[in-house]
Amino acid sequence: MRSLAVVVPAYNESEGLNTFHDRLAAVFDGLDGLACSVLYVDDGSRDDTWQVMEALRMRDARVATLRLSRNFGKELALTAGLDHVEADAVVVIDADLQDPPELIPTFITYWNEGYDVVYGTRASRAGETGLKKLTSSAFYRVMDRLSQTPIPRDTGDFRLLSRRALQALSQVRERQRFMKGLFTWVGYRQKAVVYDRDPRFAGQSKWNYWRLWNFAIDGITSFSSAPLKIATYFGFTVALIAFLFGIWVLCKAILYGDPVQGYPSLMVVILFLGGVQLMALGVLGEYIGRLYVEAKQRPLYFIDAWHPPQAAAAAAPGTATAPE
């Protein structure tokens, strides 16, 4: 019998976890011929998310739980979950029920047809503001133009990975992780499934605009060197304009003389060139900062508690506390 594992990273999602699990369990019950399990990953939640996860584990033998030592962020929580599952196929889904678990059988159908990665593409995004939809759409289109790895537009983490796609992904251990890009980067046969995204079932989104902005920078700098090239070309263009302007000023002074004037225009030019230089240094700093983080080679995360499904726990009881 082939196996399916579902990885659910969560941070302060206690309000909706029970409803999510009820819907996921109903999907499991309808999947004949598959040994199903779910791993809930608590990313250092401050509410009772872990207690809810443990209650689900005691109630359903298919449930495993993993708690990180602190909040490492969704990308690393997702990585921790993927590191701790072994199955023929793995589905990644959020706990907020914006992505419907009922779509998993469709993913499995394409997986049975030979696709290694089956991802959900959002046709609509209910419950989100117009500004968030606009900025999200703009981000994916910028990534599409800048990145050498074609990242599907309007696509989140909701997807299925085959065993070999998961094994390939597990070899990528970079610290600054942009999972949406890494899922595509590993390659293999990939298939999109279009669906309408539902509004959040309970609680509030943990992604404010500041975090989304930093997330976008991580994505762009992880999969494109275009900002460095843009800074180079822009700096060259500004330098050329400044050189031509300097020749014009010199010729004007020789031919017509030049009384002491032009303080405002001089300040504008100096401030403009200074701004360009600072912007270029900022772009360089982003890439150098990422090199610095990678050079330290710190573990990606630390585990506070790890409880496999009850059937597996009976064979190998215990709780692991180790760096990864």
N, C-alpha and C positions, 0 to 999 in steps of 0.2 A: 504494500500500500504506500502510495506517495504521500508526502507530508506538506502542509502549508503552515507557515508561521506569520503572525501579524504583529508588527512592532508599533507601539503607540507611545510616543513621547508626550509627557504631560507636565505642565507647570501651573499649579493652583487651579486645577480643573475638577475639584471634588464635586461641584454641583451637578455636573453632567455625566460623570463617569458611569453611574449605575444605568442610566438610560442608554448610553453608548454601548455598554456591555450587553444589555438585553438585545439590542438590535444586532450586534455582532454575533452573539450566541445563536440568534435565529438564523443568520446566514450560515454559520457553521453547521447547524442541524440539517440544512438543505444541501450540503455538499457531500454527496455520496462518493465513496472511494478515496477520500482524503483524510488523513490524520491531522486535525486542526489544533492549533494552540495560539495563544496570544501572550505577548510579553509587554507589560506596562512598565514604562521607565519614568520614575519620579525624578525630575530635574531640580532637586533641592527645593521643593514646594514649601511655602510658608503656612499653608492651610492644612487640612486633614486629608490631602490627596493620598498620602501613603497609607493611612488607615483604611481608606476606602478601597485601595488596591488590594491590601491584605485581606479585607473582608471578601472581596471578589475571588481571591485565590482560595480561600477556605471553602467557598461555596461552589466553585467550578474547578474541577481537576485539570482543565485545559489552560488555566491561567498561571503565568509566571510573573514575578515582580522583580524589579531592579531599582535600587535607590542610589543615586550619586551622592558624594560627600557634600556637595554644595551645588549651587546653580551654575552650570557650565555653559548654558545656552542651548538652544534647540539643536543646532548642528552637531554638537558633541554628544548631546543626549541621544540623538538619533544614531550616531556612530556607535555609541555604547550598546544600544539595543541590537543593532545589526551584528556587532561582534559576538553577541551572546545567543544567537539563534542558529540552529542547524536544521535546514529543511530543504526540500526540493524547490520550493518557491517561497518568497517572502513578500508580504504586502506592508507598505508603510502608509500610515494614515494618522491624522490628528484626532484628538479626543473631543473636539468641539462640535462634531457632527455637521460641520459645513460640507465635508466630503462624505457622501452616503456609503456606509458599509455594504449596502445592497448592490453596489456596482462591482463588488469583488468577483462574483460568478462570471461576469462579462470579461474581467481581466483573465480569469482562469481559462475561459474559452480560447482567447487568443494565445495564451501560454501553451495550451495543448496543441495549437496550430504551429508552434515552433518559434514564437517570439520570446526573446529573453527579457525585454523590458516593455511593460505595458503601462502607460501613464495616462492620467486623467487631464484633459484640457477643458478649461472652463468656458462654456458658451455665455454664461451670465453669472453675476456675483450678487446675489440678493443680500440685503442687510448692510451693504457697504456704501459709504458716502461717494458722491461723484468725484471729489478730489482724490480719494484713495484709488478709485478705479482708473482715473486719469494718470496718476503718477505710476501706478503699477503697469499700465499699458505702455507708458513712455519708457519705463525701465527695461521691459522685455524687448522693445524695439531698438533701444540703444545697445543692449547686449547683443542682439542679433547682428547689428552692424559692426560692432567693435571686436567681438570674440571670434577667434578662429574655430572654436567649437560651436556648432549650431545648436543653441539652446531653444527648445520649443517655447513659443509664446503662450502666455496665459496658462502656465502649467506650474503647479506647486509640487509638493513632495508626495502626493497621493499616487502610488504606483505599485506595480508588481515587478519583482526581480527574480530571474531564474537562479538556480544554484551557481552556475558558472559566472553570471553577472555579479552575484554577491561575492564570490571568491575573488573576482578581479577587483571589485571595489575595496575589499578588505586589505589589499596590498597598498592602497593609497593612504598614507599616514600623515599628510601635511596638517599643520596646526590651524591655519586660517582656512576653514573649510566652507565651501559654497556647494552644498549637496546637490542642488538642482543642476549645477554644471557638471559635477562629478558623475551623476547618474547618466548623463549624456556622453561624457568623455570616455567611459569604458567601452562604448560602442555596442556591437552585436545588433541583432535585429530588434527594432523598436517600433511600437505601435501606439497611436493616440486613440483615446476614447473620449468623445466629447460629451459633456454633461452640464447640467445647470447646478451651480453651487448654492447651497442653502444658507440662510443666515445662521449665525452662532446660536446654539441651543441654550446655553447658560453662561453666566459670567461675562467678562470683558476681555477683549483682545489684549495680549501682552505686547503687541507691536505698535508703539506710538511712532510718530513721524520721524523723530530723531533716531530711533533704532532702525527704522526702515531705511533712512538715509545712509547710516553706517553699513547696513547690510548690503545696500546697493554698491557702495564703494568696495566692500569686500568682494562682491561678485565680479565687478569690473576688473579690479586689480588682480584677481585670482586667475582670470581667463583671458586677459588681454593686456598687451603692452602698448596699446594704442594711445593712452594718455601721455606716455613718454614721447611718442612720436609727434603727437599734437603739440606738446610743449616745445619740442625742437623746431617744428615747422613754424609755429606761431612766433617763437623768439627770433627765428631767421627773418620772417616777414617784417616784424617790428624793427629789427636792426636795419634792414634794407630801407624801410621808409625813413627811419631816423637819419641814415646816411644821405639819402637824397634830399631830405629837408636841410641837412647841414650844408650841402653843396649850394642849395638855393639861397640860404642865409648868407653864405660867404660871397656868392656872386652879387647879391643885392647890396652888400656892404661895400664891395669894390666899385660897383657901378654908380650907386646912388648915395653912398654913405649911410650910416645907421646911428642916429642919436640914441642915447641910453633910454630905450623903451623895451617893451615886451616882457616885463616881469610876469604878468598873469600867464601868458603862453608858455614861458619857460617853466613855471611851476607845473602847468598841466603836463608838459612833456616829461618832466622829472618824475612826477607822481605816477604817470602812466607806465613809464619804463620800470619804476620800482615795483608797481603792482604786478607787472608781467613777470619780473624776476622772482617775487615772492610766490606767485602762483606756480611757477616752474619748480621752485624749491619745495613747495608743498607736495607736488606730484612725486618728486624724487623721494621725499620723506615717507610717503605712503609705502612705496616699494621697499625702501631701506628698512622701514619698521617691520615689514613682513619678513624680510631676510633675517632680521634680528630675532624675531620670535622663532623662526624655524631653526636658527643656529643654536638656540638654547636647548632644543631637544627635550623639552619637558613632556611628561606623560599627557595624553589627551584628556584623561579624566581619572577620578578615583571612585571606587565603589564602596559604598557604606553597607549595603545589604543586597544579597542576590539569592532569590528563592526560585528554583526551577519549578515546572509543573509538578503537581503532587505525585504523579506516576514516576517521573524521573527522580524526584527527591527521595522516593522510597528506595531507589537503587543507589543513590549517592547523596545522603543527607549532609547538611552543613551549610554554612554561609561563608561566602568569600569576601575578603576585604583586601583588595590589591589594586595597584596602579595599572593602567592600560595606556 
